[in-house]
Amino acid sequence: MSEPKPPTPTPGDTYKGWLFKWTNYIKGYQRRWFVLSNGLLSYYRTQAEMGHTCRGTINLATANIAVEDSCNFVISNGGAQTYHLKASSEVERQRWITALELAKAKAVRMQAESDDSGDDCPAVPPTSGQGGGCRNLEIQSTLRTLGSKVEDLNTCNDLIVKHGSALQRSLSELEGIRVGADMGEKMRQVTERATLFRITSNAMINACRDFLSLAQNHGKRWQKALQVERDQRIRLEETLEQLAKQHNHLERAFRGATVLPSSFSNPTLGSKGGVPGKGDASDEDDDNEFFDAMEDPAEFITVPADPKYHRRSGSNNSGISSETGIDDQSVNFDELSLASNPESPQPLELEPVRQRRTRIPDKPNYYLNLWSIMKNCIGKELSKIPMPVNFNEPLSMLQRLSEDLEYYELLDKAAKCQSSLEQMCYVAAFTISSYSTTVHRTGKPFNPLLGETFELDRLRDCGYRSLCEQVSHHPPAAAHHAVSEKGWTLRQEITLASKFRGKYLSIMPLGSIQCLFDKSNNHYSWKKVTTTVHNIIVGKLWIDQSGEIDVVNHKTGDRCHLKFAPYSYFSRDVPRKVTGVVTDKDGKAHYVLSGTWDEKMEFSRVMQSSKGENGTEGKQRTVYQTLKAKEIWRKNPLPEGAENMYFFSSLALTLNDPEEGVAPTDSRRRPDQRLMEDGRWDEANAEKQRLEEKQRTVRREREREAVKASSPEEAVTEDSINDSPLKTDAVETGTEANEVSDETDTEDSPPHTPVASPYGLSLAPYQMEGNEGPYGAQVKSTHPDNYQAMWFEKLDDPVSGETLHVYKGGYWEAKDQGSWDVCPDIF
């Protein structure tokens, strides 16, 4: 869903945004936050610096603005200051140029008017811009008058202090003098100084009277103007409320609509007979359809397509398949046909949508003493070292996994697509959008207990419902199933492998994500890229995503190859950049995707491809001729005050909101997590240790039962070892060190590595089955675990050939009946 373009800035507006500023040949272009206000262009490293640290300011009144190419421009004020800037696109560059030119013209006009402050406003009727300038001149003139009066008061005050001191000194001398010849001279001095004091006091009183009169007159005028602004604001708020109600009413009416004209029910017939062809609409915008690509990716280059392709794109005689064609008309008609489809679910009655919370308690600023943690760890086993909740955020890994559905609209749009290649673009954008919440989220989610679940029922307001369950802990794995009324199903099973490299921690997600569409029977699958947490030992934590993803359509053979570029200090490329190419089963490219995983993605249609020059590594890069790029996804802004709420998104704020009727094993009912959210961290730590010990006890009991069922002799030996007070550390380590990934957070990283991946699984480098433990030892379970998931079962997918846990049903039926007898008591 692309946001509407911001309007062209008008004089008086404050224009803000991100630009890339050239720093030096080592760092290249760096992303900076620019603010244009009152004829001054200032920049900061981040938006948070606006309140205290400005990195540079240039006055536009004396500056020269020059455009270099499609995205670059230069601002200079005659040699003292020069800014080489680059926008993310040609459209963005043009918006900045327009705003800068308007601000420069206004700054020059204001400077000329301030030089001749005695002139009044022009007699001709002012335009909107001139009216604002005239009003500003009047306010500035009043402020100058008040300022001069204040200066007069300060001068009079200084004189009163001076003459008062002199008068007091003369009176003191007069008391000590004898009656004689000097008496007349001293009296004359006292009289003169008293006269000066009286004159100065009168001047002070007059100046105060003038200042008070002037302030009262203008104060009444400003108070009246303020009241007018308040009344206008109230009227605007009432109008906005009415518009919101009308919008809500129209939205509900649209959801309840069941009949549309027959001409709209078939997009194919409508496009042939009742509406103009694509070629007509394309010909009208020939001059606007071209674009300049962003900085070249490593594997390919995009260039504007030849104008002839725009006219061919809508012709039936074109050699390009209509399957790959994309325009706004086809999408709109497809949405109308979906609304008129009698098979699509329609609400029978309008029920009020639940109002969900928009805030959680602010994060407490508790001091964390690492030495106290390490001191309590002396002599304890690794599996029994408690990790405090100070490193956590009040969400579980299951809830973090459900956050993948924040941009579910992408899958809704994909379900409406007629073209499988276009559908692939939306599915690829959905895979990228799941990483947008990880930019600032360095807190570690709670590791789920075995059998813990989390439901996300948004059937009424969003049309989907989701269920997650912790299905295993050797290795720890979570299964996720989501189904939508719009005709798509998402399922995934995620487990993690991690490697600690000293300065950073690499998390490699294992498992597969699959998306199925009912209408087309397209079956997509992909895996996740590597997440890297930097500055583990020293410095501020930050997260990067790197690697490659292949999104595969198993039905058609279409493929989208996505590349997440790792951050490089010396790169002049855009940070967090993602590029991708959508190809058919024959390897022919049809779409190109580009953008960043933390902000937005765009896609453009490929008209022609050819082999270009060799790249930096000697590989021949492909040159794609593309049409104008369209925005396919943009990150939602964080809610106000997110920095005090663990940088949660609007969806994340609602995930731990208590709900009635959920399963007893739901993450919302987890006590230590709830206590942490409420800011009671000491109680949360105590509750967390209780849950860990309870989990260990249940695990040992389950292993004993598995051993007894397999071999009675081994069961006797196991019981004797477990019950013996003389059991060695090696034996205990063998049976309990494997519970490392089993518990909530005890088994997570040591105190200097307290960060989890975006999906919250254990990040300890050697605490999962099959990974290397200390000194290269393999960590494996001593006995098999006979645990069976409640709502999922492990199956082999015949389409993708992968084995994963698939939802077997029964949860939502149990919720409707309020019957949770199968749920264990894990909390």
Order of alpha helices (4+ residues) and beta strands (2+ residues): beta-beta-beta-beta-beta-beta-beta-alpha-alpha-alpha-alpha-alpha-beta-alpha-alpha-alpha-beta-alpha-alpha-alpha-beta-beta-beta-beta-beta-beta-beta-beta-beta-beta-beta-beta-beta-beta-beta-alpha-alpha-alpha-alpha-alpha-beta-beta-alpha
